[in-house]
């Protein structure tokens, strides 16, 4: 079966069919998928059920995997578990549990791991168990933001660096790390303007973890970063994915933001497994 790529949005995002991830991909098929990833930044892979080992094997085709930080429910593994299901007991986690409070920030527009010294190339999210309503994931293109800026503003932001910090972003939703955790997670500095070395297209590295522009006041920083985020998240620049069990989505953390949307965590179960590919060695 030949790979089929169907655009889902005028600016980014495509549905890719004609492959079987769990069975492993030959080099030609993966190369075609990687080309679609570079072009569209977000690729939706419907009906691709996989277990943890299969997801790791697939994700590692893109590059080395990150380990999850201590506050995530799947701490220390290759998975960032997005779920209201206790990993040991299988029971629903109460809404006031620290693990659920930590996940509230997933509903802020963000790119994964920008707060780490080494950026993430992409994330792979697979739907293992989905609620009957709610729990969609929304995506926004940050390439179209840069490409639609006036030339004068493009020149202004080229060369700027941004401080990214997860302590800053989690505090937006009222979550606090311990003093020990804060010390272990200092800010990371990355270029505001990202360049895809394959396509040559530029994007902006923004989102909830983006705290301030290096060398600017906090007020000046927020004015620029908030403007860029507002441009990125205009409804016309977004794609909303309503999950079906077995779906997988791969997105470029350099060129797309995403956010979770609410569901009733007391009535419905949800289990999403995310692997995150580091740019280490890229």
Secondary structure, DSSP 8 states (H G I E B T S, - for coil): ---EEEESSSSS-EEEES--GGG---HHHHHHHHHHHHHHSEEEE-S----HHHHHHHHTTTS-B----TTSTTTTSSEEEEESB-TTT--B--TTSHHHHHHGGGGS-B-TTTTSSS-EEEEEEEEEE--SS---EEEEESHHHHHHS-HHHHHHHTT-EEEE-HHHHHHHTT----HHHHHH---EEEESEEE-TTT--EEE--STTEEEETTS-HHHHHHHHHHHHHHHT-GGGEEEE---TT-EEEEETTTEEEEE----TTT---EEEEEEEE-TT-
